[in-house]
Each structure stands twice: as structure tokens, then as C-alpha cells.
Amino acid sequence: MKLEHFLNLPPTARRALLVAGDALAVLIAVWSAFAIRLGDWWPAMLQDVVWLFPLAVIILVLTFAAVGLYRPILRYADESLLYTIVLGVSAGILLMMAVWVFLRQGLVPRSSWLIGWLVLVALVGGGRLALRRILRRRFRASAARAPVIIYGAGEAGAQLANALRYSAEFAPVAFVDDNPQLWGSVVLGLKVRAPFKLPRLVAQHEGSLILLALPSASHRRRREVLEALAGLPARVLALPTLAELTSGARRIDEFREVDVEDILGRDSVQPNEALLQGRVSGRSVMVTGAGGS
């Protein structure tokens, strides 16, 4: 089946295919547990317990469903997917051991259970991780996304990159940070570059955006960064301020245009309306001073 056909299937059909794949993985794992341990491609012991194959499929698939393995949308699944797989396989193997003891089918080498566990984790986990990677690559290749350079490799920058990872509009391509200790390191698969490499990055990624991930930086620091970015042929957007994020007024992926407060280099002061009404209401006012504030 082609990938396009799989993606065009309704969710229930895609889930049924995953269940079928897991059932096949269980059959392979049960066979491997005996064949590898006993050194025979079809050990004589298996001939007496052929019923174990369908029973293992039923127990393991139901266990996978119980732990929620079929709930996540695979393309958006995070690292917790592997934890769910390990939990499901471990619980299923323990149930199989309990059923085996209850039915008094004789002793099974303990290493056989371990082999079955390892094979099943590898097949179910490896298969899902590979499919997730393929789906994400296809999504990224099909979407015309604007390249994004994130200025700031701290916590805010990492959260932003994680939020944009599945965006249909933006594709993070690199981090830039002032801290020399971070240069050359990798955050969420993106390399951290030095600020002096920005011109080359912008030239490499035509039409790129620069997102300032400096919500807790002072206005003075923001002004210095903006002055350094002024000559680059790239649009510069800023994350919400720390106050906006903590108050819940904005989300971390709600960008804004650079405003006068970022350039002034100091906090704005709200006017006292009562004072202004008494002094300037109905009068012509001349503002002096070159600061513009």
C-alpha cells in the first residue's frame, strides 16, 4: 500500500492496519522467543502450544489498546509514545506469563520471555518510530513553509521550536545565541550558531524570518539585538514579553511585529489621564526633545 493511500484512509481503517501490524509483530515475537532460545527455527515445543499464537495476539493487542497505544495521531506523537509501547509490551508479557502458569503448561526458559519482550519492543516501537519519521518528512516536504531562524536558544526558544515543529507555515532551521558556550550545540535537532553567522544563514535560507525568543530580555538588550539585525534582508518578529506570557494574554507562538517599545530601550509609562485633562485639555501642545518619547 502506498503512503498516500494509507493517509487517505479514515482513522478507523488506519487504526485497523496498525492493529494488524501489531498482531504480526506478536506472532514473530512468540516464534522468536522459542526459536532463538532453543536454537531451532521450529522447536518441537512449539508444536504442542500452537494455541499460544492466537492467545498472545489477543492478550497483547488488548493490552496495547488498554494503555492507549492506538489513541495518538502518529505524526504528532512525542517521546511518550515509546514509554507507552514499553508499558504495553511489559504488561502484555506479564499477562502471558500468568496465563501460562495458570494453564500449567510446563516450564519455559526465563530467557524466552525476555527475548520475546525485546523482539516485540523492537518491532512495535521501531515500526511506529519509522512510520512517524516518514509521515513527518512527507508533511514537511509537501508544505511550503517559511524558514525560521530563532534568536535565543534558551527555554523560550526551545519551546518555540517545539511548537513550530508541526506548523504548516514555519520551518525552524537554526538557533542563534549570544552565549559562546552554546555555539555548535544542538537543541531539538537544530544547531546553535553564533550571531556573526546570521548573514550567511539568511543568505542560505531565502525568505527567512528571524524570531526573537528573548521574552525576559531588557529593553536595552532588545534594542542592541535589533540594531544588529537592522541590515539583514529578513523580516524580524518578536515573541510576546514575559509579562504577556505569564499573564496568559498571549501564547508563545503568537508573534508580533517589532514595536517602538523594543527600540526605545526603556519601559513605556502610562499617561495619567486626570493630570493630562487638567493641563492640556483644549490647548495646543508642543513636544520638545529629540528622543521621541
BABA-849090 format. One record per residue: residue number from 1; z, y, x of N, C-alpha, C in turn; residue in one letter. Coordinates in steps of 0.05 Angstrom, whole numbers, always signed. Last residue first. Layout:
<sites>
NUM;Z;Y;X;Z;Y;X;Z;Y;X;a
...
</sites>
This chain:
<sites>
293;+456;+1207;+199;+475;+1194;+182;+487;+1213;+162;s
292;+422;+1229;+236;+410;+1219;+212;+430;+1206;+193;g
291;+432;+1255;+284;+439;+1226;+281;+427;+1214;+257;g
290;+425;+1308;+290;+401;+1291;+294;+407;+1261;+290;a
289;+448;+1359;+246;+454;+1337;+264;+431;+1317;+266;g
288;+456;+1378;+177;+450;+1383;+205;+458;+1360;+222;t
287;+433;+1388;+113;+446;+1369;+131;+437;+1374;+159;v
286;+445;+1433;+62;+430;+1429;+87;+446;+1410;+105;m
285;+442;+1437;-8;+457;+1428;+15;+438;+1423;+39;v
284;+453;+1476;-65;+433;+1467;-45;+449;+1460;-20;s
283;+492;+1454;-122;+487;+1472;-99;+465;+1459;-81;r
282;+511;+1420;-161;+496;+1444;-169;+489;+1463;-146;g
281;+563;+1397;-122;+550;+1395;-148;+537;+1422;-155;s
280;+592;+1400;-75;+563;+1403;-74;+549;+1402;-100;v
279;+648;+1397;-86;+638;+1414;-64;+608;+1419;-66;r
278;+661;+1363;-128;+674;+1389;-127;+661;+1408;-107;g
277;+631;+1318;-117;+626;+1333;-141;+637;+1361;-140;q
276;+654;+1299;-69;+627;+1310;-69;+621;+1327;-94;l
275;+704;+1281;-87;+702;+1303;-67;+674;+1315;-67;l
274;+688;+1240;-121;+703;+1262;-131;+702;+1286;-113;a
273;+660;+1204;-86;+646;+1218;-108;+661;+1242;-118;e
272;+658;+1194;-22;+679;+1200;-42;+666;+1217;-64;n
271;+612;+1144;+3;+620;+1172;-4;+642;+1173;-24;p
270;+626;+1094;+51;+620;+1100;+24;+629;+1129;+17;q
269;+597;+1089;+113;+621;+1098;+99;+612;+1106;+71;v
268;+573;+1035;+155;+569;+1057;+136;+595;+1064;+122;s
267;+588;+1021;+223;+591;+1015;+194;+586;+1039;+177;d
266;+536;+1029;+272;+563;+1032;+262;+564;+1027;+232;r
265;+483;+1026;+285;+502;+1017;+305;+531;+1022;+297;g
264;+436;+1037;+258;+455;+1059;+263;+476;+1051;+285;l
263;+410;+989;+249;+400;+1007;+270;+420;+1029;+277;i
262;+436;+965;+207;+433;+950;+232;+425;+968;+255;d
261;+432;+1004;+168;+458;+998;+179;+457;+982;+205;e
260;+378;+1003;+153;+388;+1025;+170;+415;+1020;+182;v
259;+357;+934;+158;+361;+960;+145;+373;+980;+164;d
258;+311;+881;+158;+329;+897;+175;+332;+925;+163;v
257;+310;+843;+98;+297;+860;+118;+318;+875;+134;e
256;+342;+779;+94;+338;+806;+85;+324;+821;+107;r
255;+349;+712;+68;+343;+731;+89;+339;+759;+77;f
254;+387;+664;+51;+376;+687;+37;+373;+709;+57;e
253;+413;+621;+73;+384;+621;+74;+371;+644;+59;d
252;+467;+629;+62;+458;+632;+90;+428;+633;+92;i
251;+474;+670;+3;+473;+644;+17;+462;+649;+45;r
250;+517;+723;-20;+492;+713;-11;+496;+685;+3;r
249;+569;+727;-40;+548;+745;-51;+520;+735;-43;a
248;+611;+701;-19;+593;+686;-36;+571;+702;-49;g
247;+643;+723;+19;+648;+731;-9;+631;+715;-29;s
246;+621;+703;+65;+648;+694;+57;+655;+701;+28;t
245;+571;+730;+66;+573;+700;+65;+600;+691;+55;l
244;+584;+783;+68;+568;+774;+46;+570;+744;+43;e
243;+613;+784;+117;+626;+792;+92;+611;+782;+68;a
242;+572;+771;+153;+595;+753;+149;+610;+759;+123;l
241;+508;+788;+124;+531;+793;+141;+553;+772;+135;t
240;+448;+746;+121;+469;+763;+109;+493;+767;+128;p
239;+401;+750;+175;+418;+735;+157;+437;+755;+143;l
238;+339;+787;+179;+367;+783;+186;+381;+765;+165;a
237;+274;+786;+210;+292;+785;+186;+320;+779;+195;l
236;+217;+812;+238;+245;+806;+243;+260;+808;+217;v
235;+152;+791;+255;+169;+803;+234;+198;+793;+239;r
234;+122;+805;+317;+133;+786;+299;+152;+801;+279;a
233;+104;+825;+369;+87;+824;+345;+97;+802;+326;p
232;+156;+865;+399;+144;+839;+395;+127;+838;+369;l
231;+185;+911;+407;+158;+910;+417;+143;+884;+412;g
230;+238;+901;+387;+220;+921;+374;+191;+918;+383;a
229;+276;+869;+409;+255;+856;+394;+233;+875;+384;l
228;+311;+904;+432;+297;+885;+450;+274;+872;+435;a
227;+331;+929;+387;+316;+945;+406;+300;+927;+425;e
226;+358;+886;+364;+335;+897;+351;+318;+914;+369;l
225;+400;+880;+401;+381;+859;+397;+355;+869;+384;v
224;+426;+930;+395;+416;+922;+421;+395;+900;+418;e
223;+442;+926;+341;+423;+947;+350;+410;+940;+376;r
222;+478;+884;+344;+454;+881;+328;+433;+902;+336;r
221;+518;+908;+374;+504;+885;+385;+478;+881;+370;r
220;+535;+947;+338;+524;+955;+365;+508;+932;+377;r
219;+555;+919;+296;+530;+934;+292;+518;+943;+319;h
218;+574;+852;+319;+579;+880;+313;+553;+895;+309;s
217;+564;+789;+287;+560;+807;+310;+565;+836;+301;a
216;+566;+752;+248;+591;+763;+256;+588;+783;+279;s
215;+513;+735;+240;+527;+747;+218;+553;+761;+226;p
214;+462;+724;+268;+485;+737;+281;+502;+750;+259;l
213;+407;+704;+268;+430;+688;+259;+455;+698;+273;a
212;+350;+733;+253;+374;+739;+267;+398;+724;+254;l
211;+288;+704;+260;+311;+706;+242;+336;+711;+258;l
210;+223;+719;+266;+247;+718;+282;+270;+723;+262;i
209;+163;+684;+252;+184;+701;+243;+208;+698;+263;l
208;+94;+679;+274;+122;+670;+273;+140;+692;+263;s
207;+40;+683;+282;+51;+688;+256;+80;+681;+252;g
206;+35;+631;+331;+23;+654;+318;+34;+658;+289;e
205;+69;+612;+380;+71;+606;+351;+61;+630;+336;h
204;+60;+633;+430;+53;+605;+425;+52;+599;+395;q
203;+79;+685;+425;+50;+681;+430;+42;+652;+424;a
202;+133;+675;+418;+118;+688;+396;+88;+684;+400;v
201;+144;+653;+468;+148;+637;+443;+132;+649;+420;l
200;+135;+696;+502;+118;+672;+504;+120;+655;+479;r
199;+175;+732;+484;+146;+739;+483;+128;+715;+484;p
198;+224;+701;+495;+214;+707;+468;+185;+715;+467;l
197;+246;+694;+544;+224;+677;+538;+212;+682;+510;k
196;+290;+726;+547;+267;+736;+561;+242;+718;+556;f
195;+330;+695;+520;+317;+718;+506;+291;+727;+520;p
194;+321;+624;+530;+332;+650;+539;+317;+672;+525;a
193;+327;+572;+480;+313;+587;+501;+328;+613;+507;r
192;+342;+508;+460;+353;+535;+461;+340;+550;+485;v
191;+301;+465;+420;+311;+474;+446;+320;+503;+445;k
190;+320;+424;+366;+307;+448;+375;+319;+458;+402;l
189;+352;+382;+348;+324;+376;+356;+308;+400;+366;g
188;+401;+407;+339;+386;+396;+316;+356;+392;+323;l
187;+395;+436;+400;+411;+438;+375;+393;+429;+352;v
186;+397;+427;+469;+382;+421;+444;+401;+421;+421;v
185;+393;+471;+527;+406;+450;+510;+390;+447;+484;s
184;+368;+513;+551;+359;+487;+557;+372;+465;+541;g
183;+425;+553;+548;+397;+552;+554;+389;+524;+563;w
182;+479;+557;+543;+465;+543;+522;+436;+539;+529;l
181;+496;+589;+584;+506;+562;+584;+492;+544;+563;q
180;+478;+641;+572;+463;+624;+592;+472;+595;+592;p
179;+473;+668;+510;+492;+653;+526;+477;+635;+546;n
178;+437;+689;+475;+444;+704;+499;+461;+689;+519;d
177;+384;+647;+449;+412;+655;+450;+417;+670;+476;d
176;+339;+619;+404;+342;+638;+426;+371;+647;+426;v
175;+308;+558;+384;+331;+576;+383;+328;+595;+407;f
174;+247;+539;+349;+263;+542;+373;+287;+560;+367;a
173;+224;+528;+300;+210;+518;+324;+227;+521;+349;v
172;+229;+516;+230;+242;+524;+255;+229;+512;+279;p
171;+187;+535;+182;+190;+512;+201;+203;+522;+226;a
170;+184;+553;+113;+191;+559;+140;+195;+534;+157;f
169;+169;+532;+62;+158;+558;+71;+162;+562;+101;e
168;+195;+488;+46;+166;+487;+43;+153;+512;+54;a
167;+249;+460;+84;+237;+482;+69;+207;+479;+68;s
166;+279;+425;+111;+263;+414;+89;+250;+436;+73;y
165;+303;+458;+149;+290;+433;+157;+272;+422;+136;r
164;+333;+501;+134;+304;+504;+135;+289;+479;+141;l
163;+385;+482;+140;+376;+490;+114;+345;+492;+112;a
162;+387;+475;+195;+390;+452;+178;+380;+458;+150;n
161;+382;+528;+212;+362;+509;+219;+363;+484;+202;a
160;+431;+549;+190;+405;+559;+181;+383;+539;+187;l
159;+469;+521;+219;+468;+517;+190;+441;+527;+179;q
158;+456;+541;+270;+453;+513;+265;+452;+507;+235;a
157;+469;+596;+263;+442;+588;+270;+437;+558;+264;g
156;+524;+592;+253;+506;+603;+233;+478;+595;+238;a
155;+542;+571;+302;+546;+556;+278;+527;+565;+256;e
154;+491;+592;+349;+519;+586;+341;+519;+570;+315;g
153;+445;+612;+370;+448;+582;+368;+476;+574;+362;a
152;+403;+662;+357;+431;+655;+354;+434;+625;+350;g
151;+346;+669;+326;+361;+683;+347;+391;+679;+342;y
150;+297;+624;+314;+324;+632;+305;+339;+644;+329;i
149;+232;+628;+294;+249;+628;+318;+276;+639;+310;i
148;+188;+593;+253;+212;+610;+254;+226;+606;+281;v
147;+123;+589;+225;+141;+583;+247;+164;+603;+249;p
146;+111;+575;+157;+112;+596;+177;+131;+588;+199;a
145;+73;+520;+134;+99;+533;+138;+98;+553;+161;r
144;+39;+487;+94;+32;+509;+111;+57;+526;+114;a
143;+49;+417;+91;+58;+443;+82;+50;+465;+103;a
142;+33;+370;+116;+18;+379;+92;+26;+407;+83;s
141;+69;+362;+157;+41;+366;+164;+25;+377;+140;a
140;+117;+356;+130;+114;+379;+148;+85;+384;+154;r
139;+106;+308;+103;+113;+332;+88;+108;+357;+105;f
138;+99;+273;+145;+77;+278;+126;+82;+304;+111;r
137;+150;+274;+167;+127;+283;+183;+103;+289;+165;r
136;+180;+252;+125;+185;+279;+134;+161;+290;+150;r
135;+158;+200;+122;+157;+218;+99;+161;+247;+107;l
134;+172;+180;+172;+144;+182;+164;+140;+202;+141;i
133;+228;+181;+169;+214;+196;+190;+184;+201;+183;r
132;+237;+145;+128;+245;+173;+125;+231;+190;+145;r
131;+218;+98;+151;+204;+109;+128;+212;+138;+123;l
130;+256;+92;+192;+228;+95;+199;+212;+107;+175;a
129;+303;+86;+162;+300;+109;+180;+271;+114;+188;l
128;+291;+39;+134;+295;+64;+119;+292;+88;+138;r
127;+286;+1;+176;+265;+6;+157;+267;+32;+143;g
126;+337;+4;+200;+313;+12;+215;+290;+17;+197;g
125;+370;-15;+157;+373;+12;+169;+348;+21;+183;g
124;+348;-66;+147;+351;-47;+126;+353;-18;+137;v
123;+346;-88;+200;+323;-88;+183;+325;-67;+161;l
122;+398;-80;+223;+374;-71;+237;+350;-69;+218;a
121;+431;-104;+185;+434;-75;+190;+408;-64;+204;v
120;+412;-157;+190;+408;-142;+165;+411;-112;+168;l
119;+426;-170;+243;+398;-171;+234;+393;-154;+209;v
118;+482;-165;+240;+466;-149;+259;+437;-147;+250;l
117;+495;-204;+202;+503;-176;+198;+485;-158;+215;w
116;+477;-251;+226;+466;-242;+200;+471;-213;+195;g
115;+511;-252;+270;+482;-250;+274;+469;-240;+248;i
114;+560;-259;+244;+555;-235;+260;+526;-230;+265;l
113;+553;-309;+222;+557;-286;+204;+552;-260;+219;w
112;+548;-339;+269;+525;-337;+250;+528;-314;+231;s
111;+597;-338;+294;+575;-321;+305;+551;-319;+286;s
110;+624;-376;+266;+630;-348;+261;+609;-330;+272;r
109;+590;-431;+238;+598;-417;+263;+602;-387;+257;p
108;+620;-456;+180;+596;-443;+191;+605;-428;+216;v
107;+645;-514;+149;+648;-493;+168;+621;-482;+177;l
106;+637;-525;+78;+640;-533;+105;+641;-509;+124;g
105;+636;-506;+27;+611;-517;+37;+613;-525;+67;q
104;+671;-487;-15;+678;-508;+4;+653;-522;+15;r
103;+666;-445;-48;+650;-468;-55;+655;-492;-36;l
102;+699;-409;-21;+706;-417;-48;+691;-443;-56;f
101;+671;-399;+26;+697;-412;+27;+704;-424;+0;v
100;+626;-373;+4;+622;-397;+20;+649;-413;+21;w
99;+649;-328;-19;+636;-348;-36;+633;-374;-22;v
98;+667;-302;+27;+686;-310;+7;+674;-332;-11;a
97;+619;-292;+53;+638;-309;+66;+659;-320;+46;m
96;+596;-256;+16;+583;-282;+22;+603;-302;+35;m
95;+632;-214;+21;+630;-228;-4;+617;-256;-1;l
94;+620;-199;+74;+647;-208;+67;+647;-224;+41;l
93;+567;-182;+66;+572;-205;+83;+600;-217;+78;i
92;+575;-137;+33;+560;-160;+24;+565;-185;+40;g
91;+604;-103;+67;+617;-113;+42;+602;-137;+31;a
90;+565;-95;+107;+591;-107;+113;+605;-118;+88;s
89;+523;-71;+78;+519;-97;+92;+546;-110;+98;v
88;+548;-24;+60;+537;-43;+41;+533;-71;+54;g
87;+563;+1;+108;+584;-6;+88;+573;-27;+70;l
86;+513;+9;+132;+533;-8;+146;+555;-17;+126;v
85;+491;+44;+93;+478;+18;+99;+499;-1;+112;i
84;+525;+88;+95;+523;+73;+70;+511;+45;+75;t
83;+515;+105;+148;+542;+96;+141;+541;+79;+115;y
82;+462;+120;+142;+468;+97;+160;+496;+87;+154;l
81;+468;+164;+108;+452;+141;+99;+459;+116;+116;l
80;+491;+206;+133;+509;+189;+118;+494;+164;+107;s
79;+452;+236;+155;+463;+216;+172;+482;+197;+157;e
78;+411;+245;+95;+422;+254;+121;+434;+230;+135;d
77;+351;+247;+57;+375;+232;+65;+385;+242;+92;a
76;+304;+267;+40;+325;+286;+44;+351;+273;+53;y
75;+271;+223;+34;+262;+244;+51;+284;+264;+58;r
74;+298;+191;-4;+297;+183;+24;+290;+205;+42;l
73;+347;+209;-47;+318;+212;-42;+314;+210;-12;i
72;+400;+161;-59;+389;+184;-44;+358;+184;-45;p
71;+409;+110;-88;+410;+137;-101;+397;+159;-85;r
70;+413;+61;-65;+388;+68;-78;+388;+95;-92;y
69;+465;+57;-45;+443;+57;-26;+416;+65;-38;l
68;+514;+54;-71;+497;+78;-74;+474;+79;-55;g
67;+545;+10;-72;+553;+30;-53;+535;+55;-54;v
66;+517;-20;-111;+545;-11;-117;+554;+11;-98;a
65;+469;-33;-86;+469;-15;-109;+497;-4;-115;a
64;+489;-68;-47;+475;-43;-39;+475;-23;-62;f
63;+508;-108;-81;+527;-93;-64;+515;-67;-55;t
62;+461;-127;-102;+480;-115;-120;+501;-99;-104;l
61;+439;-147;-54;+425;-125;-68;+444;-112;-88;v
60;+477;-187;-40;+472;-164;-23;+459;-141;-37;l
59;+475;-224;-84;+500;-211;-76;+495;-186;-60;i
58;+420;-238;-87;+434;-226;-110;+458;-211;-101;i
57;+411;-259;-35;+395;-236;-45;+410;-222;-68;v
56;+447;-302;-34;+450;-279;-16;+435;-255;-25;a
55;+423;-335;-73;+450;-324;-77;+455;-300;-59;l
54;+374;-348;-49;+374;-331;-73;+402;-319;-79;p
53;+398;-377;-2;+379;-355;+0;+379;-337;-26;f
52;+430;-419;-17;+443;-396;-5;+424;-372;-4;l
51;+401;-462;-32;+410;-444;-54;+423;-419;-43;w
50;+397;-491;+14;+374;-473;+7;+382;-454;-15;v
49;+432;-524;+42;+442;-500;+29;+419;-480;+23;v
48;+408;-566;+67;+428;-572;+47;+438;-548;+32;d
47;+374;-542;+103;+362;-559;+82;+382;-565;+60;q
46;+406;-519;+141;+395;-502;+120;+383;-518;+97;l
45;+418;-560;+176;+440;-550;+159;+429;-533;+136;m
44;+374;-566;+208;+379;-586;+187;+400;-576;+167;a
43;+339;-504;+220;+361;-523;+225;+365;-542;+202;p
42;+284;-483;+239;+293;-491;+213;+314;-512;+216;w
41;+283;-468;+293;+271;-450;+274;+278;-457;+245;w
40;+344;-471;+329;+322;-486;+316;+310;-468;+295;d
39;+393;-452;+349;+371;-457;+367;+348;-473;+355;g
38;+436;-438;+320;+433;-466;+325;+409;-473;+342;l
37;+431;-381;+319;+456;-393;+328;+452;-423;+336;r
36;+380;-373;+299;+387;-363;+326;+412;-377;+336;i
35;+383;-399;+249;+362;-407;+269;+370;-397;+297;a
34;+424;-374;+220;+426;-402;+227;+407;-409;+250;f
33;+409;-320;+219;+437;-327;+225;+440;-356;+233;a
32;+356;-322;+201;+361;-315;+230;+390;-323;+237;s
31;+362;-332;+146;+349;-352;+164;+356;-347;+193;w
30;+389;-285;+132;+402;-311;+128;+389;-332;+146;v
29;+349;-246;+146;+376;-246;+159;+390;-272;+156;a
28;+307;-258;+111;+303;-261;+140;+330;-262;+155;i
27;+333;-247;+63;+322;-274;+68;+319;-278;+98;l
26;+342;-192;+69;+365;-211;+66;+356;-239;+73;v
25;+290;-172;+71;+307;-169;+94;+331;-188;+93;a
24;+275;-182;+18;+261;-196;+40;+278;-195;+66;l
23;+309;-147;-7;+311;-175;-13;+298;-192;+9;a
22;+290;-98;+12;+317;-107;+19;+321;-137;+15;d
21;+240;-97;-14;+242;-97;+15;+269;-106;+25;g
20;+257;-95;-67;+242;-118;-58;+242;-120;-27;a
19;+282;-45;-66;+298;-69;-72;+284;-94;-62;v
18;+238;-13;-56;+259;-13;-37;+277;-38;-41;l
17;+210;-22;-104;+198;-31;-78;+219;-32;-56;l
16;+245;+2;-140;+240;-27;-142;+227;-38;-116;a
15;+240;+55;-125;+265;+42;-121;+262;+12;-122;r
14;+188;+64;-141;+194;+66;-113;+220;+52;-107;r
13;+195;+58;-197;+177;+39;-182;+183;+40;-152;a
12;+229;+100;-209;+238;+73;-214;+221;+52;-198;t
11;+197;+146;-195;+221;+139;-180;+231;+110;-184;p
10;+126;+129;-196;+150;+141;-208;+175;+131;-193;p
9;+82;+140;-140;+95;+122;-159;+119;+137;-171;l
8;+63;+172;-100;+55;+178;-128;+67;+160;-149;n
7;+81;+149;-54;+93;+174;-62;+86;+181;-91;l
6;+49;+103;-52;+78;+100;-54;+90;+126;-65;f
5;-1;+126;-45;+4;+111;-69;+34;+107;-73;h
4;+6;+149;+6;+1;+166;-17;+6;+152;-43;e
3;+11;+104;+38;+35;+121;+35;+31;+139;+10;l
2;-18;+44;+11;-19;+68;+26;+5;+86;+19;k
1;+0;-24;+17;+0;+0;+0;+0;+25;+18;m
</sites>
